[in-house]
Amino acid sequence: MTMNPDFKIINLDVDRSIAAQPELQSRLQGIVTLNEHQDNLRLWANDEGLSALRNKLRQFRQEHPEPWLTFVGSGDLHHLTLALLESLQHPAPFTLVLIDNHPDWFCEKPVFHCGNWLSGALRLPGLQSARLVGQDSEDLKGHHFWTAPWPDLCSGRLKIYPYRRQRSLVPLRWSAPVKGVQAWKQTLVGTEFTYQTVDSLGEIAFFDMLAQALQGQRIYLSIDKDCLREEDALTDWEQGCLSLPGLVHGIRRLRESCEIIGADVCGERAPTPLKGLAKRLDAGRLQEQTTPAAQVNRLNEQTNLAILNAFMPKLAVTTESLCPA
């Protein structure tokens, strides 16, 4: 078993979503406040927002060098993970494990966008590899691979394990080999991928396999709750099929097998709409969600507490019945 230290429980507070979860908020050990930069950071970040974010993280990291478990807010802010990774102080080589319904990997501008931050993370000097788990969104349709980090996928530095999607055909692109998927073959029209999926193994067996494969390694774990079923979380994005008990088991197994140098959780439903037509069009979010905010916050808080308990069982968060060992 790999011993992990306790985590500093942080809220990177941009959109005030965690402020609506009082039990989780009572367990926080630090808040990095960036509310005034919400419009500069949500969905994609501009220079003003990035400068403020990096300065705050640099200062807070100097004061608290221990590993953080950071609650980030809406999935509109998942690209803040890239800034969290940048702020790690001289990290030894580590593997990024991303559990998300989306790959977040597109090699497009702007760099700090919730849909492409992974491509920036792959350029960080300390990141030796990445494992993507649970993706099942339309982002895995073949033509989207034209802007994926193709060299990393081919070399196996980046490996992907969708939840159910078994195949993708990438049209008009041929490459050999492709080590980041279970199998590949060239066809007349492009390259076809076959994946090892979470569903084919079962959630428990899959995470046992992943933990064994990463045994003894240093990892950073990033979780977007849109990987979960709607009965387990309600987010701003289309959601996947992973169960909360399966996710909790995965966190526990990775904690037992690996040294977790940091982790973050996003996937709240933002309390306020995106500002500006360009961002709302980019997110495909022209209409507001109709589920009452109180119901959303209750569900997401219970899920966050279960996740927190998986990382830090000493806290004895009272949601254990949701996720039996």
C-alpha positions, 0 to 999 in steps of 0.5 A: 500500500502506498501511504498518502498524506492528508490533503488540504481541502481547498475551494477555488472559489470563482462561481460561488457554487460551493458556497451553496453547499454548507456542509462541504463548506464547513470542511474547507481548510482554505478558500482562494477567492476569485469571484471578481474574475468569474467572467474572465475565467469561465469557459475560457480564460482571458489574460486578466483572469489568468494573471489573477489566478496564477498570482493567487495560486502561487501565493497560496501554494507557498503558504500551503505546500502540502497536496490539495484536494481542490473543489473548483466549481462548475465544469465551465472551470475545468481548465483551472486544473491546468493552472493548478498543475502549473502551480505544483512546486518542482514536481517529480514525474507524475501521471494525470488521471482524468475521470470525465465524460469529455476528453478536454484534449482539443489542440485549439485556441484559446489554450485555457478553455474547459474543452482543451486544457489537457493539450496544455497539460501534456506540455508540462515538463513534469507530466509523463503520461495521462489516463482518460477514464469514462469519456462517452460524449460526442467528442469521441466521434471520429472527425473530432480526433483531427484536433486531438493530441495525436502524437501522444495517443499514438505513442501511448503516453496518452491512453483512453478508456471510454465508459461504453463507446467501443469504437471510433473511426477517424476519417482520412487519417492513417497512423501506425501504431496507436498505442493509446487504445486497445486496438487499431486498424487501418481501413481505406477511409481512415483509422479505426480504434477499438477501446477497452471500456469501463463497462466491458470490465465492470466499474470495480474490476476496471478501477482495480486494473487501473490501480494495479497498472499505476501501482507505486506511481505519483498521480494527479487525479482530476474529476468532473462529475459530469462523468456520473449518472444524473441520479448522482450529480447534476451538472452544466454539461451532458452526463455520462454513465459512471456510478458514484459507488464506482467512482468512490471505489476508484478513488479508494483503490488509486489512493491505496496503490499510488501517491496522489500529489493532488486532486481536484473536483468540478462539475457543480451547476453554476449559480449564474448563467454564462455571460455573453452570447459567444460563451453561451453559444460555445457551451450550447447553453442558450436556455437555462436549466430548470431543476430547482437550485436547492435540489441540485445543490443537495444532490451535488453536495452529497456526492462531493462529501462521498468523494471527500470521504474517499480521499480522506476517510479519517473525516468520517463524512456521514455519506458512507451509506451511499458508497459501501466499501 
